[in-house]
Amino acid sequence: MNRPEAYAMVEILGAAHAVQVIDQMVKCASLEVCGWETSCGGHATVVLSGAVSACAAAVDSIRENPPCEVCGACVISGPSEELIRLVEQLKIKLK
């Protein structure tokens, strides 16, 4: 497992919107899709990884031109081992 430089995370309402957000983010920057998680209430959180600059550019593109209502977005640079473990579990679910 390669240690990711950063994670880009965006929370939206709806799984269909998660697909739109992922599409826009990967078109904006070179990122790896780690997956998405849905929760009750219809919220979905998408997680992508890549270079800090790529993650920042992708999150900025969502903030500046949102394809849907965005509940929250962040970039986590230098993620902790625990966060990496959680995201790796999310990747397993995606497969």
Secondary structure, 3 states (H helix, E strand, C coil): CCCCCEEEEEEEECHHHHHHHHHHHHHHCCCEEEEEEECHHHEEEEEEEECHHHHHHHHHHHHHCCCCCEEEEEEEECCCHHHHHHHHHHHHHHC
